[in-house]
């Protein structure tokens, strides 16, 4: 197949949520051939995403626990149990796409320390699959996700990234391909991050605790942060 047909087929498979390796297997081409096409398609989608109409924005319940908010009394939240004080907040934004579909993008945000730890999407799907994804994305929380204004998502995601960078931590790989899904934002955030204003590192299953603690000691000093790590 010529390059135009290959790009078209890669785009179609990517829109279904296929990984680059799965796309390469489906088309019978080397992964090295598919990877630059996926990056180019993602960059194109990234550039055009702000033009898409916002469908829905969700945040996890209890997102504001331990945080200080300057104004924005319209931002919703509910009280939830806080057994682990992890500071993990999930954000999901859905925008209109072509051909009656929607595009969904999500962020897992450590608002106490590390910023954006993981992202999904943007993924193109129909409304039914988007509803299923929303349910599974927030299934770990003890209350239903909250319909939220887009500016709350922006302040949470961009603000947490800025806070984490001041501590010495970069957002998850692929974060730059998701930012336009949130729309333009200039900052600063109205949210004071960290648990009660001080960094709190809660070790996750994939965190290198020693490296993170060393980074915090260099950036804020040994007595200026808290941590919970597994022995």
Buried (B, 14 or more C-beta within 10 A) or exposed (E): EEEEEBBEBBBEBBBEBBEBEBBBEBBEBEBEBBBEBBEEBBEEBBEEBEEBEBBBBBBBBBBBBBBEBEEEEEBEBEEBEEEEEBBBBBBBBBBEBEEEBBBBBBBBBBBBBBBBBBBBBBBBBEEEBBBEBBEEBBEEBEEEBBEBBBBBBBBBBBBBBBBBEEBBBEBBEEBEBBBBBBBEBEEEBBBBBBBEEBBBBBBBEEBEBEEBBEBBBEBBEEEEBBBEEEE
